[in-house]
């Protein structure tokens, strides 16, 4: 019985999972609510939408590299709790101004930047913390369950966010998101698993300079052909998908003419693709091998994005639904396999730095892609811009063929000893 439950048989993982699931629900609703408020209430145009989408990701360009070294020097759970509390206060500030009728685009952008900064620290600590509550053999199951929860939130919450935007109830949506962060913080406080000294050895961490620690993480990543190839592909995909996502709600609202509640429902139904991807990822890895499963997800999912620019009113909305559903299935299934691989592959004392270097590159492309999407939408119109962006995303899968993934069935469980020693030594 307990074997079948996998990661769920561990109390502290259940607390971590429950807290993150609640927080993801609130955040998923806000991700639809905020741009709809900007479009429908504050009359934002394509470039403003690009800037708004970019604002949440700019902190990755500012703090993405050093945050890994910082979190390797700190215990991760307190960092996560503080980030949740800060995010809650930011959402509650939006609640207050929305209730008072004083909400502005400038405040939305400021909150996006500050919440994005909290998210940088949270993600760095969260990714490195999961191996504390789960053994290596259960990481894949744990990541799949966490990704499933996120995908379920993307199914249920966007419809709520869209309905709230159409009803003019932005304050209630922001309030729910703020409370979800507080619930997550409370559940994290109940975790009992003792966390080891930061970075494995506090004295060794104290003797190293921050720059040398960052350099060690970057060196480990850039010298490893598996991590490097996957990162190159993911970063390129993020660039194009960020541009497309910055325009998608504006495209559905103004070009297609869909009301806010329907947009929320469409995004929710498309989010079922993420649920499917999280559920099938372990099976794909077992059936085809982890390396081949990553290739399969990239090559089969990306081309479906080209259906999205075909979206029209009525039955034509199915083009968006099918395209987004299949695209999300491939992205999420591939992500679960890749994250599990990285958590087991990297040395524990390097995991925070390597993870943050990866996120610095991946998420650093998102503000650039968002601004690119806003610029293309302004110059070409939303539909033509989406053709270019989803076409570019589909071609990114070819980058995986430039590295060693094409040669083997499975990704390795650890780096070669010589490469690991060379990379870790500053």
MOWO-V353287 format. One record per helix or strand of 3 or more residues. SS is the DSSP state (@ for helix, = for strand). FROM is the first residue (numbers start at 1). LEN is the number of residues. If there is no record, write none. Layout:
BEGIN
<<SS:FROM:LEN> <SS:FROM:LEN>>
END
This chain:
BEGIN
<<@:2:8> <@:11:31> <@:46:27> <@:76:25> <@:105:29> <@:136:32> <@:170:20> <@:202:6> <@:210:14> <@:225:32> <@:260:11> <@:272:17> <@:290:21> <@:314:32> <@:348:33> <@:382:21> <@:404:3> <@:417:8>>
END
